[in-house]
Amino acid sequence: MVIGGGIAGLAAAHRLRERAPHLDVVLFDQGDRPGGKLRTVELAGGPVERGAESFLSGDPAGGPSAAVRLAEQVGLGDAIVHPTTSKAAVAVDGGLHDLPPGTLMGIPVDTDPAERPADRPGSGPLLRPGEDVTVGGLVRPRRGDLVVDRFVEPLLGGVYAGRADRLSLRMALPALADAAERSDTLTGAVRSALAARRSTPGAPVFSTVQGGLSRLVDALAASLPDVRLGLPVRELRRHGTGWRLTVGSTRDASTVDADGVVLAVPATPAARLLSTVDGVAGVPLGYASVALVALALPATKLPELSGFLVPATEGFAVKAVTFFDQKWSHLRRPGLTLVRASVGRAGDEHQLQRTDPDLLDVVRDEVARLLGVDRLPDPVDAAVFRWGGGLPQYEPHHRDRVAALRAALTAHPAIAVAGAAYDGVGIPACVTSGWTAADTLLEALEG
Ligand SMILES: Cc1cc2nc3c(=O)[nH]c(=O)nc-3n(C[C@H](O)[C@H](O)[C@H](O)COP(=O)(O)OP(=O)(O)OC[C@H]3O[C@@H](n4cnc5c(N)ncnc54)[C@H](O)[C@@H]3O)c2cc1C
């Protein structure tokens, strides 16, 4: 059984089918459609992403990312497209400025020694083996507040809606954490993390599926024999040599027995389901909420960028803006300009309490100010997409807590956890997590 039909659960179920076609693979999701945070909807008669927009093209170890490989496996290799431009800017001091090139998530290899507070060779490596700190904790003292607040945090915010001073270095920048175990300066660590990147020079960093990420979801769901929607799994208990699931609403519940379970739901429902399993505790994890405001404007001239980031220190509700049809040529439509703005930073979510019309007004007003124009034209169509508790906020030592959970699960019949709650927020990380969970289950079931 696979519980949760987001990309991690779908990847797990697909892998189970591929590797063990004789098994009855059933996937449960409480929603009325699979895909979780991957969902394409319509805006002004064309596709627009309600949640995730794209995925990394390459794997950190070299070759295509797991997301690219999965898309190829379900016959969507030809539908993979790349941004026309990845040139982004940062909005500071009333203007849009280019992001500095050659940085690692906004961390420059080096800075002017006079401006660099403390990055001198010390008594040993920056981190002990396995030690974890926040990204800000490592970078602030060695590059200063300006670098963190203007570049590192907005870039991290684009992925996690998170704060540099809260996010785990090991989760957000694993290559830098590894390099920091071997280097006594941040300059050395950033240099070696950049050198360890196995990307092909000039290769596109991001990919998406033409027509929208729902195509990937639909292709995966169609490859599975038994997808059951609108069915929350409410309880998970040991039963004989396997598991018993209680499924459905409280008034209309039924039980389903399974030899093995992949649990691919966010941390809070996972912890609730695992609370009935002896000696196992879910991973404590906070989540940030975001809202995306999509605007289909009459054709409007915009700066030639894929979009821009807005540091929290600038005092706007908007934290990032994507010029969708400039970034993705397949989204271009005559007479229309597509813009998507993102609102909501971890710990500062009061902006999300606004009503949809209010949020739309705030976004239109702020985007116009950030672009230095009086106002944006009235949209032809607009939508607000809310993701309450959508993005995990990994704190230092998250990886150790996940390892402890996985170790505790080995005392039980075949069971594995997968998804963004454990192994990283990006789509490729979720796919890999689903594949690994499927392999763990098969190993436990078949030896
Ligand atoms: C707004 C937004 C934009 C993003 N943009 C990007 C991006 O551009 N690129 C990128 O790589 N990543 C992006 N991400 C992150 C990425 O989309 C997610 O981390 C990833 O999709 C999570 O997949 P998942 O399978 O772990 O979980 P989810 O997608 O959360 O799926 C979990 C599923 O479990 C189901 N479920 C929960 N509880 C139960 C239960 N008790 N019983 C049955 N079913 C249950 C839910 O209905 C859901 O379908 C974005 C995320 C958000 C929120």
PDBQT file of the ligand as one rigid body, heavy atoms in Angstrom, charges set to zero:
ROOT
HETATM    1  C1  LIG A 501       3.625  26.610  -3.723  1.00  0.00    +0.000 C 
HETATM    2  C2  LIG A 501       4.702  25.596  -3.893  1.00  0.00    +0.000 A 
HETATM    3  C3  LIG A 501       5.590  25.720  -4.953  1.00  0.00    +0.000 A 
HETATM    4  C4  LIG A 501       6.605  24.777  -5.124  1.00  0.00    +0.000 A 
HETATM    5  N1  LIG A 501       7.429  24.885  -6.204  1.00  0.00    +0.000 NA
HETATM    6  C5  LIG A 501       8.343  23.924  -6.440  1.00  0.00    +0.000 A 
HETATM    7  C6  LIG A 501       9.096  23.933  -7.643  1.00  0.00    +0.000 A 
HETATM    8  O1  LIG A 501       8.910  24.788  -8.524  1.00  0.00    +0.000 OA
HETATM    9  N2  LIG A 501      10.019  22.941  -7.817  1.00  0.00    +0.000 N 
HETATM   10  C7  LIG A 501      10.205  21.946  -6.905  1.00  0.00    +0.000 A 
HETATM   11  O2  LIG A 501      11.058  21.067  -7.121  1.00  0.00    +0.000 OA
HETATM   12  N3  LIG A 501       9.470  21.884  -5.767  1.00  0.00    +0.000 NA
HETATM   13  C8  LIG A 501       8.533  22.840  -5.534  1.00  0.00    +0.000 A 
HETATM   14  N4  LIG A 501       7.762  22.777  -4.409  1.00  0.00    +0.000 N 
HETATM   15  C9  LIG A 501       7.966  21.674  -3.479  1.00  0.00    +0.000 C 
HETATM   16  C10 LIG A 501       7.375  20.364  -4.000  1.00  0.00    +0.000 C 
HETATM   17  O3  LIG A 501       6.261  20.632  -4.813  1.00  0.00    +0.000 OA
HETATM   18  C11 LIG A 501       6.928  19.482  -2.837  1.00  0.00    +0.000 C 
HETATM   19  O4  LIG A 501       7.960  19.393  -1.858  1.00  0.00    +0.000 OA
HETATM   20  C12 LIG A 501       6.575  18.084  -3.302  1.00  0.00    +0.000 C 
HETATM   21  O5  LIG A 501       5.648  18.145  -4.379  1.00  0.00    +0.000 OA
HETATM   22  C13 LIG A 501       6.020  17.289  -2.130  1.00  0.00    +0.000 C 
HETATM   23  O6  LIG A 501       5.655  16.015  -2.577  1.00  0.00    +0.000 OA
HETATM   24  P1  LIG A 501       5.213  14.898  -1.525  1.00  0.00    +0.000 P 
HETATM   25  O7  LIG A 501       4.765  13.732  -2.322  1.00  0.00    +0.000 OA
HETATM   26  O8  LIG A 501       6.266  14.696  -0.514  1.00  0.00    +0.000 OA
HETATM   27  O9  LIG A 501       4.001  15.534  -0.715  1.00  0.00    +0.000 OA
HETATM   28  P2  LIG A 501       2.602  16.163  -1.132  1.00  0.00    +0.000 P 
HETATM   29  O10 LIG A 501       2.637  16.749  -2.487  1.00  0.00    +0.000 OA
HETATM   30  O11 LIG A 501       2.245  17.035   0.015  1.00  0.00    +0.000 OA
HETATM   31  O12 LIG A 501       1.630  14.913  -1.189  1.00  0.00    +0.000 OA
HETATM   32  C14 LIG A 501       1.136  14.289  -0.040  1.00  0.00    +0.000 C 
HETATM   33  C15 LIG A 501      -0.190  13.665  -0.366  1.00  0.00    +0.000 C 
HETATM   34  O13 LIG A 501      -0.634  12.969   0.790  1.00  0.00    +0.000 OA
HETATM   35  C16 LIG A 501      -2.042  13.089   0.853  1.00  0.00    +0.000 C 
HETATM   36  N5  LIG A 501      -2.444  12.805   2.237  1.00  0.00    +0.000 N 
HETATM   37  C17 LIG A 501      -2.134  13.513   3.352  1.00  0.00    +0.000 A 
HETATM   38  N6  LIG A 501      -2.628  12.883   4.433  1.00  0.00    +0.000 NA
HETATM   39  C18 LIG A 501      -3.239  11.764   4.003  1.00  0.00    +0.000 A 
HETATM   40  C19 LIG A 501      -3.925  10.687   4.648  1.00  0.00    +0.000 A 
HETATM   41  N7  LIG A 501      -4.070  10.631   5.972  1.00  0.00    +0.000 N 
HETATM   42  N8  LIG A 501      -4.444   9.698   3.886  1.00  0.00    +0.000 NA
HETATM   43  C20 LIG A 501      -4.313   9.729   2.520  1.00  0.00    +0.000 A 
HETATM   44  N9  LIG A 501      -3.685  10.717   1.871  1.00  0.00    +0.000 NA
HETATM   45  C21 LIG A 501      -3.140  11.713   2.600  1.00  0.00    +0.000 A 
HETATM   46  C22 LIG A 501      -2.317  14.511   0.384  1.00  0.00    +0.000 C 
HETATM   47  O14 LIG A 501      -3.649  14.644  -0.094  1.00  0.00    +0.000 OA
HETATM   48  C23 LIG A 501      -1.279  14.678  -0.712  1.00  0.00    +0.000 C 
HETATM   49  O15 LIG A 501      -1.779  14.381  -1.989  1.00  0.00    +0.000 OA
HETATM   50  C24 LIG A 501       6.733  23.698  -4.213  1.00  0.00    +0.000 A 
HETATM   51  C25 LIG A 501       5.834  23.572  -3.145  1.00  0.00    +0.000 A 
HETATM   52  C26 LIG A 501       4.830  24.507  -2.978  1.00  0.00    +0.000 A 
HETATM   53  C27 LIG A 501       3.855  24.361  -1.850  1.00  0.00    +0.000 C 
ENDROOT
TORSDOF 0
